[in-house]
Amino acid sequence: MPKFIDLREFIENGCQPELPTVADVGVGTGMLYAGRINEIHGEPGTGKSNVAIAMSNAVMKSGGTVLYIDPEDVPAGFTRRSLQLGADPEDLIHRCQYLNDSAPDEILLTQRWAMLHKPTLVVIDGMAECMAAAGLNEDKAEEVLNFIKQQVRPFAEKAGAAVLISDHVTKSWEDRGLWSRGSGAKMGRYDGVSYALTLVDAYSPGQAGSVLLTVAKDRNGGVGVKGRPVAQIHFMPAADNRTIVSFRVPDDQTSSLKPLRTMAKIMELMDECKQATKTDLRKLGKSQMVDRAIELLE
């Protein structure tokens, strides 16, 4: 006989919505779902790693533990950036386990460790790089599904952690939309929340700026509907090469009025010429604002 699942224990839990409880950064809700695969994607240089580290710092400050799998940076770089973004040195020593440029067999060992120690958050900072290390192609659906099933999902299902994957977007603006690059099979396997990261104001260690997190997918509905701006993350230079990171609820001018004006410009242009590429439309204003307006119109 098939091994059917007894649903009685789930019925006893009722129909209360599942809410994100991990990485409470002060915007009215947690940013990530525990026991789920969450994701963030954006262009190179927009700060995906900075956002992942900032969420990790928030988890550690609240008493949680973090497993950080990093195929892109080196230990010294990760440590420096974590301290710059406000990590407590004691937290990095006692609440953070760091894995650098790991092979697939080491990931399996790390899964066993996670099942025993139950980290609050598992960050995989580079989906494409991890797949390449395993000899897999992110454009092939079968290989994507196998990678997520074997190397990612056990951290969520068996260890109960909130998993956060960092990924890139395709270079083609015409084909981008709200999703990361590679096979579309990825999106079907993200059962938490997926965020699109866009640059609002360019920033550096010596210059203040901000990025915007927008919902690309939220299967459980606890964060918000697709296309909703959830948090604007501000980076402010401080003394001793530190950076003050603050998550804020997007104000109306940033998240609503500016895109509405740009949407009106796009509609006027389309009424006149009937056809235009995204490259044509990006001449109407700042590229990030035009892209946001296009997403809302779509």
ZATILUM-157540 format. One record per residue: residue in three letters; z, y, x of N, C-alpha, C in turn. Coordinates in steps of 0.02 Angstrom, whole numbers, padded with zeros to 5 digits, always signed. Each point is the difference from the previous one (the first is absolute). Layout:
! ZATILUM-157540
alaZYXZYXZYX/...
***
This chain:
! ZATILUM-157540
met+00000-00060+00042+00000+00060-00042+00000+00063+00044/pro-00032+00053-00024+00003+00063+00037+00072+00025+00006/lys+00013+00040+00050+00067+00027+00010+00006+00066-00037/phe+00012-00005-00066+00004+00060-00041+00064+00040+00017/ile-00005+00066-00011+00057+00044+00014+00040+00010-00064/asp+00066-00009+00004+00044+00013-00056+00011+00075-00005/leu-00021+00030-00056+00002+00073-00008+00065+00026-00029/arg+00048-00045-00015+00061+00023-00034+00039+00052+00041/glu+00005-00011+00065+00039+00047+00040-00033+00069+00001/phe-00067+00002-00005-00034+00064-00001+00007+00034-00068/ile+00002-00041-00053+00011+00028-00067+00068+00033-00004/glu+00050-00029+00032+00067+00028-00001+00003+00069+00032/asn-00047+00013+00045-00002+00065+00032-00028+00054-00045/gly-00028-00020-00057-00026+00048-00049-00066+00031+00023/cys-00018+00056-00032-00064+00032+00014+00009+00068+00031/gln+00056+00010+00035+00011+00063+00034-00052+00008+00056/pro-00029+00060+00007-00052+00009+00051+00028-00009+00070/glu-00043-00026+00045+00019-00006+00070-00007+00068+00033/leu+00051+00020+00037+00000+00066+00031+00000-00005+00076/pro-00031+00048+00034+00003+00000+00073+00070+00022+00024/thr+00031-00038+00043+00069+00013+00020+00007+00011+00075/val-00054-00009+00039+00004+00005+00072-00030+00066+00024/ala+00032+00030+00051-00021+00064+00029+00009+00056-00051/asp+00062+00013-00017+00017+00057-00043-00001+00063+00044/val-00050+00041-00011-00009+00059+00043+00014+00065-00038/gly+00028-00006-00061+00020+00060-00037-00051+00030-00046/val-00049-00040-00023-00050+00027-00047+00009-00029-00070/gly+00059-00027-00013+00015-00025-00067-00011-00074-00009/thr-00027-00033+00049-00012-00072-00004-00006-00028+00070/gly+00011-00065+00007-00015-00032+00064-00075+00000+00010/met-00022-00008+00061-00071+00003+00015-00033-00069+00000/leu+00039-00054+00008-00028-00066+00008+00037-00051-00043/tyr-00036-00053-00019+00030-00055-00039+00026-00055+00046/ala+00061-00021-00011+00028-00057+00037-00034-00064-00023/gly-00012-00046+00046-00031-00064-00017-00073+00006-00019/arg-00032+00056+00018-00069+00013-00017-00038+00025+00062/ile-00067-00005-00003-00042+00026+00053-00023+00070-00020/asn+00022+00049+00037-00018+00070-00010-00049+00021+00055/glu-00035+00056-00010-00052+00019+00048-00009+00075+00002/ile-00022+00025+00058-00018+00070+00008-00063+00003+00042/his-00048+00042-00021-00062+00005+00038-00024+00072+00003/gly-00036+00015+00054-00025+00067+00011-00043+00003+00062/glu-00029+00058+00012-00042+00010+00059+00042-00003+00064/pro-00032-00016+00056+00034+00004+00065+00026+00070+00012/gly+00060+00005+00026+00027+00065+00017+00035+00037-00056/thr+00004-00030-00060+00034+00033-00055+00075-00014-00001/gly+00023-00051+00039+00072-00011+00005+00026-00061-00036/lys-00041-00052-00007+00024-00060-00034+00061-00030+00035/ser-00003-00003+00067+00057-00027+00038+00061+00045-00007/asn-00010+00065+00000+00056+00046-00008+00035-00011-00067/val-00040-00010-00052+00029-00011-00066+00037-00066-00002/ala-00030-00053+00030+00034-00065+00002+00065+00004+00039/ile+00000+00037+00055+00062+00008+00039+00051+00041-00038/ala-00022+00052-00035+00046+00041-00040+00033-00041-00055/met-00039-00044-00032+00030-00044-00051+00048-00050+00033/ser-00018-00024+00059+00044-00046+00035+00066+00034+00017/asn-00003+00062+00023+00060+00038+00016+00044+00008-00062/ala-00032+00014-00057+00038+00007-00062+00036-00064-00019/val-00034-00057+00010+00030-00065-00015+00060-00012+00045/met-00008+00014+00065+00056-00012+00047+00058+00047-00014/lys-00014+00062-00018+00054+00048-00014+00040-00021-00061/ser-00032-00037-00046+00036-00022-00060+00035-00067+00011/gly-00002-00026+00062+00034-00062+00015-00043-00062+00001/gly-00066+00008-00011-00045-00058+00001-00025-00016+00069/thr-00039-00053+00004-00028-00022+00064-00076-00001-00005/val-00033+00009+00058-00072+00006+00002-00029-00048+00052/leu-00053-00034-00018-00041-00038+00046-00066+00037+00006/tyr-00017+00022+00060-00060+00042+00010-00049-00038+00044/ile-00057-00021-00029-00052-00035+00036-00055+00050+00017/asp-00011+00011+00065-00040+00056+00023-00054-00023+00049/pro-00062-00012-00024-00054-00020+00044-00037+00059+00033/glu+00019+00061-00016-00037+00058+00024+00035+00038+00057/asp+00064+00013-00007+00037+00040+00049+00033-00046+00051/val+00039+00030+00044+00040-00038+00049+00073+00015-00014/pro+00047-00041+00025+00071+00011-00015+00025+00070+00017/ala-00021+00026+00058+00024+00067+00019-00026+00053-00049/gly-00063-00007-00022-00028+00048-00047+00033-00004-00068/phe+00013-00060-00024+00033-00008-00064+00070+00030+00002/thr+00037-00015+00054+00068+00025+00006+00001+00076+00002/arg-00044+00029+00040-00003+00073+00006-00016+00032-00068/arg-00049-00028-00035-00019+00029-00064+00055-00007-00051/ser+00034-00057-00001+00055-00010-00047+00055+00050+00011/leu+00018+00012+00064+00052+00048+00016-00022+00071-00019/gln-00063+00017+00014-00026+00066-00018+00005+00012-00075/leu-00011-00053-00039+00000+00007-00074+00069-00011-00030/gly+00051-00003+00042+00068+00001-00027+00039-00064+00001/ala-00025-00052+00033+00037-00063+00002+00064+00007+00040/asp+00053-00033-00023+00062-00005+00037-00008-00053+00054/pro+00014+00016+00064-00007-00050+00053+00038-00065-00014/glu+00059+00006-00031+00038-00060-00016-00036-00043-00053/asp-00034+00034-00046-00038-00038-00050-00058-00038+00032/leu-00034+00033+00048-00056-00034+00033+00025-00062+00039/ile+00061+00004+00025+00027-00057+00038+00023-00056-00047/his+00035+00018-00054+00034-00050-00041-00034-00015-00067/arg-00044+00044-00023-00029-00010-00067-00076-00007+00001/cys-00030-00001+00059-00073-00004+00005-00019-00056+00048/gln-00044-00044-00024-00030-00052+00043-00073+00018+00008/tyr-00022+00007+00063-00067+00024+00015-00041-00054+00032/leu-00060-00011-00027-00046-00051+00025-00065+00034+00018/asn-00023-00008+00062-00058+00036+00025-00058-00046+00016/asp-00059+00015-00029-00062-00034+00018+00009-00076-00002/ser+00023-00025-00057+00020-00070-00005-00057-00047-00019/ala+00002-00061+00025-00048-00051-00016+00020-00033-00066/pro-00047-00035-00034+00015-00031-00064+00059-00048+00002/asp+00008-00040+00054+00055-00047+00003+00067+00036+00004/glu+00001+00060+00031+00062+00038+00004+00017+00030-00069/ile-00052+00016-00039+00013+00024-00068+00035-00055-00041/leu-00021-00062+00008+00032-00055-00035+00072-00008+00021/leu+00015+00008+00063+00070-00002+00023+00040+00058-00030/thr-00033+00057-00005+00033+00059-00028+00015-00010-00074/gln-00044-00035-00035+00012-00015-00071+00064-00042-00007/arg+00009-00049+00044+00061-00041-00003+00062+00043+00012/trp-00006+00046+00049+00056+00046+00013+00015+00041-00063/ala-00053+00026-00033+00009+00042-00059+00033-00038-00057/met-00017-00064-00008+00030-00040-00053+00075-00008+00011/leu+00021-00001+00062+00072-00007+00016+00037+00067-00005/his-00032+00054+00023+00035+00064+00008-00015+00050-00056/lys-00050-00014-00041-00014+00041-00060-00006+00075+00015/pro-00049+00022+00039-00008+00072+00011-00018+00036-00065/thr+00020+00062-00006-00015+00040-00059-00073+00018-00004/leu-00028+00018+00058-00069+00024+00004-00036-00034+00057/val-00062-00023-00013-00044-00027+00053-00062+00044+00001/val-00012+00032+00057-00059+00043+00008-00051-00037+00043/ile-00062-00003-00024-00056-00025+00039-00046+00059+00012/asp+00008+00032+00058-00032+00064+00013-00069-00011+00031/gly-00046-00026-00040-00068-00011+00023-00028-00065-00026/met-00024+00000-00061-00028-00060-00032-00060-00026+00039/ala-00047+00044+00017-00061-00022+00034+00016-00030+00068/glu+00046+00030+00036+00017-00024+00067+00033-00068-00003/cys+00045-00010-00049+00033-00065-00008-00051-00055-00018/met-00048+00017-00043-00051-00049-00018-00044-00016+00060/ala-00018+00051+00039-00041-00012+00059+00036-00045+00050/ala+00066+00010+00008+00039-00041+00046+00000-00073-00022/ala-00007-00011-00066-00002-00068-00026-00071-00028-00003/gly-00048+00039+00026-00069-00022-00001-00032+00002-00068/leu+00023+00046-00044-00025+00005-00068-00038+00065-00011/asn-00043+00000-00050-00043+00057-00016+00024+00031-00065/glu+00018+00065+00002+00026+00033-00060-00053+00011-00054/asp-00064-00011+00017-00053+00008-00049-00014-00064-00039/lys+00031-00056+00020-00012-00064-00033+00060-00016-00046/ala-00015-00006-00065+00053-00008-00049+00044-00062+00014/glu-00031-00055+00016+00038-00061+00011+00049+00008+00058/glu-00022+00033+00053+00043+00009+00058+00056+00050-00015/val-00015+00051-00039+00052+00048-00021+00053-00035-00041/leu-00022-00041-00048+00047-00035-00044+00044-00049+00039/asn-00030-00035+00048+00039-00047+00040+00051+00037+00044/phe-00021+00057+00028+00046+00038+00042+00060+00024-00040/ile-00013+00028-00059+00055+00026-00041+00045-00057-00022/lys-00029-00057-00019+00039-00056-00024+00044-00029+00055/gln-00028-00008+00061+00036-00034+00053+00043+00046+00043/gln-00023+00062+00012+00036+00041+00048+00036+00060-00031/val-00014+00016-00063+00032+00058-00030+00046-00019-00057/arg-00024-00038-00048+00038-00014-00061+00068-00034+00013/pro+00006-00044+00049+00067-00031+00010+00055+00051+00013/phe-00016+00057+00031+00052+00051+00011+00026+00027-00067/ala-00043+00003-00050+00020+00026-00066+00031-00055-00042/glu-00035-00057-00007+00022-00052-00047+00060-00039+00026/lys+00000-00018+00065+00052-00043+00026+00058+00038+00033/ala-00015+00060+00026+00053+00040+00031+00024+00055-00046/gly-00038+00015-00053+00021+00050-00049-00007+00072+00022/ala-00037+00012+00055-00006+00068+00026-00053+00040-00037/ala+00006+00065+00004-00055+00044-00019-00047+00001+00059/val-00062-00021-00009-00049+00000+00053-00043+00062-00007/leu-00010+00036+00056-00044+00059+00000-00055-00011+00051/ile-00062-00003-00024-00059-00007+00043-00032+00068+00009/ser-00018+00016+00062-00038+00060+00016-00072-00019+00013/asp-00047+00036-00031-00071-00019+00006-00043+00063+00004/his-00062-00009+00021-00048+00055+00007-00045+00003-00062/val-00037+00055-00006-00050+00007-00053-00069-00004+00031/thr-00050-00014-00041-00068-00004+00025-00024+00069+00021/lys-00046+00002+00049-00026+00064+00024-00046+00033-00051/ser-00030-00038-00045-00048+00026-00048+00036+00034-00058/trp-00010+00064-00008+00032+00036-00056-00028-00023-00066/glu-00064-00018-00002-00030-00021-00063+00031-00065-00026/asp+00023-00043+00046+00025-00066-00021+00076-00005+00001/arg+00035+00055+00015+00071-00006+00014+00043-00008-00063/gly+00000+00048-00044+00044-00003-00058+00073+00004+00021/leu+00044-00037-00034+00071+00002+00016+00023-00061+00040/trp-00048-00037+00028+00019-00064+00030-00011-00002+00075/ser+00035-00047+00032-00009-00010+00072-00066-00037+00012/arg-00018-00003+00064-00064-00030+00018+00006-00076-00001/gly-00057-00034+00010+00000-00073+00003-00011-00030-00069/ser+00011-00064-00005-00011-00036-00062+00043+00026-00056/gly-00030+00004-00060+00038+00020-00059+00052-00050-00021/ala+00000-00059+00032+00051-00050-00016+00070+00025+00018/lys+00004+00048+00046+00065+00028+00018+00036+00028-00060/met-00036+00041-00039+00033+00037-00054+00031-00047-00052/gly-00031-00058-00010+00027-00047-00049+00064-00033+00023/arg+00015+00002+00064+00059-00033+00027+00058+00047+00012/tyr-00011+00065-00008+00056+00047+00006+00036+00004-00067/asp+00057-00033-00004+00035-00004-00064+00057+00049-00006/gly+00005+00047+00047+00048+00054-00004-00037+00065-00016/val+00011+00051+00042-00035+00063-00008-00045+00012+00060/ser-00058+00028-00012-00046+00018+00054-00010+00075-00002/tyr+00007+00033+00058-00005+00072+00005-00062+00020+00040/ala-00034+00052-00024-00052+00034+00039+00032+00060+00035/leu-00009+00005+00065+00029+00054+00039-00054+00051+00018/thr+00010+00063-00019-00048+00052+00017+00036+00057+00035/leu-00037+00033+00045+00028+00055+00038-00004+00064-00040/val+00056+00035-00007+00001+00065-00034-00006+00055+00052/asp+00044-00001+00050-00002+00048+00056+00009-00039+00064/ala-00047+00007+00047+00004-00036+00063+00065+00018+00036/tyr+00030-00049+00033+00064+00012+00034+00000-00036+00067/ser+00047+00021+00042+00010-00030+00066+00074+00010+00018/pro+00023-00027+00056+00070+00011+00018+00019+00073+00006/gly-00049+00044+00012+00015+00071+00006-00023+00042-00058/gln-00028-00031-00052-00027+00037-00057+00018-00034-00065/ala+00026+00038-00047+00020-00027-00065-00062-00018-00041/gly+00007-00050-00043-00053-00020-00045+00025-00050-00051/ser-00046-00027-00039+00022-00047-00053-00057-00046-00019/val+00019-00056-00031-00047-00048-00028+00022-00016-00072/leu-00047-00028-00038+00013-00015-00070-00009-00075-00013/leu+00048-00030-00034-00005-00070-00021-00018-00002-00074/thr-00055-00035-00015-00025-00006-00068-00005-00074-00019/val+00019-00017-00060-00002-00070-00022-00073-00023-00006/ala-00016-00053+00037-00066-00032-00007+00004-00060-00046/lys+00059-00032-00001+00012-00057-00045+00075-00010-00006/asp+00024-00013-00060+00070-00017-00010+00003-00052-00056/arg+00001-00063+00020-00003-00055-00049+00059+00002-00048/asn+00058+00022+00024+00060-00003-00041+00015+00064-00038/gly-00033+00055+00018+00008+00062-00037+00062+00039+00014/gly+00040-00021+00050+00063+00035+00013-00008+00063+00041/val-00056+00008+00035-00012+00060+00040-00042+00050-00039/gly-00056-00023-00029-00041+00046-00039-00070-00027-00010/val-00038+00035-00040-00068-00021-00015-00046+00015+00058/lys-00057-00033+00001-00050+00010+00052-00021+00073+00002/gly-00003+00028+00061-00020+00069+00008+00057+00049-00001/arg+00062-00023-00012+00057+00046-00004+00027+00016+00069/pro+00005+00064+00019+00033+00018+00063+00075-00013-00006/val+00027-00037+00047+00070-00021-00004+00045+00041+00047/ala-00024+00011+00061+00042+00035+00049-00044+00039+00048/gln+00021+00061+00015-00030+00038+00054+00050-00001+00058/ile-00023-00025+00057+00044-00011+00057-00012+00056+00050/his+00052+00039+00014-00004+00057+00044+00029-00018+00069/phe-00035+00021+00052+00021-00010+00069+00013+00069+00032/met+00062+00013+00020+00019+00065+00026+00028-00007+00071/pro-00031+00033+00050+00026-00004+00068+00071+00026+00005/ala+00041-00033+00041+00069+00020+00010+00015-00002+00075/ala+00063+00012+00018+00019+00002+00070-00004-00070+00031/asp-00004-00001+00067+00002-00063+00039-00057-00047-00019/asn-00058+00029-00015-00059-00040-00017+00008-00042-00063/arg+00048+00017-00041+00011-00035-00063-00044+00029-00054/thr-00010-00040-00053-00038+00022-00058+00041-00015-00063/ile+00011+00050-00040+00036-00009-00063-00050-00024-00052/val+00014-00058-00030-00044-00029-00051+00033+00007-00068/ser-00035+00027-00048+00028+00007-00067-00052-00022-00052/phe+00021-00044-00045-00041-00022-00056+00015+00045-00060/arg-00051+00028-00030+00011+00044-00057-00046-00019-00057/val+00024+00011-00061-00043-00009-00058-00054+00052+00004/pro-00064-00018-00005-00054+00049+00007+00006+00056-00051/asp-00007+00062+00024+00004+00055-00048-00066+00006-00038/asp+00001+00038-00054-00059+00004-00044-00060+00029+00036/gln+00012+00048+00045-00057+00032+00033-00036-00049+00045/thr+00038-00043+00035-00031-00047+00047-00032-00058-00037/ser+00035-00027-00050-00022-00062-00030-00043+00009-00062/ser-00002+00060-00028-00035+00007-00063-00049+00058-00001/leu+00023+00062+00014-00043+00058-00010-00060+00000+00047/lys+00013-00013+00065-00056+00001+00048-00053-00052-00016/pro+00019-00063-00013-00052-00048-00019-00037+00020-00064/leu+00035+00030-00048-00034+00020-00062-00053+00052+00014/arg+00014+00048+00043-00050+00051+00016-00060-00032+00035/thr+00015-00046+00046-00055-00033+00036-00040-00045-00047/met+00034-00033-00047-00035-00041-00049-00048+00043-00041/ala+00021+00060-00017-00044+00045-00039-00062+00018+00041/lys+00010+00014+00065-00057+00016+00043-00049-00058+00004/ile+00027-00062+00006-00042-00059+00004-00040-00008-00064/met+00032+00009-00057-00034-00009-00064-00055+00053-00009/glu+00014+00061+00022-00052+00053-00004-00060-00018+00042/leu+00012-00025+00062-00055-00019+00043-00040-00057-00029/met+00035-00049-00028-00035-00058-00029-00040+00019-00061/asp+00024+00050-00037-00039+00024-00057-00066+00031+00022/glu+00002+00032+00059-00059+00034+00025-00050-00048+00031/cys+00024-00045+00045-00047-00040+00038-00002-00074-00022/lys+00047-00021-00043+00001-00067-00029+00016-00056+00050/gln-00011+00012+00064+00011-00053+00049+00023+00031+00066/ala+00052-00029+00030+00024+00024+00065+00040-00054+00034/thr-00002-00001+00066+00040-00047+00038+00070+00030+00012/lys+00045-00042+00023+00067+00027+00016-00004+00050+00058/thr-00047-00010+00044-00010+00049+00054-00018+00068-00028/asp-00043+00001-00051-00018+00064-00032+00061+00031-00034/leu+00038-00041-00034+00058+00026-00037+00054+00027+00045/arg+00006-00028+00060+00053+00021+00045-00012+00070+00028/lys-00059+00028-00014-00013+00069+00020+00033+00050-00047/leu+00029-00025-00054+00030+00044-00051+00071+00022+00019/gly+00029-00031+00051+00068+00018+00018+00026-00045+00055/lys+00066+00000+00010+00030-00044+00049-00015-00073-00018/ser-00020-00038+00051-00024-00068-00013+00053-00042-00036/gln+00063+00006+00020+00052-00041-00032+00008+00018-00074/met-00005+00065-00015+00008+00021-00070-00061-00022-00042/val-00059+00004+00030-00060-00024-00035+00005-00075-00013/asp+00022-00038+00050+00007-00073-00009+00050-00016-00055/arg+00055+00037-00002+00050-00010-00053-00030+00015-00068/ala-00037+00055-00005-00031+00019-00064-00050-00053-00022/ile-00039-00027+00046-00048-00053-00016+00036-00062-00027/glu+00056-00018+00033+00038-00058-00023+00024+00010-00072/leu+00025+00060-00015+00025+00013-00068-00057-00001-00050/leu-00058+00028+00018-00057-00001-00046-00024-00071-00012/glu-00002-00041+00054-00022-00069-00008+00047-00039-00046/
***
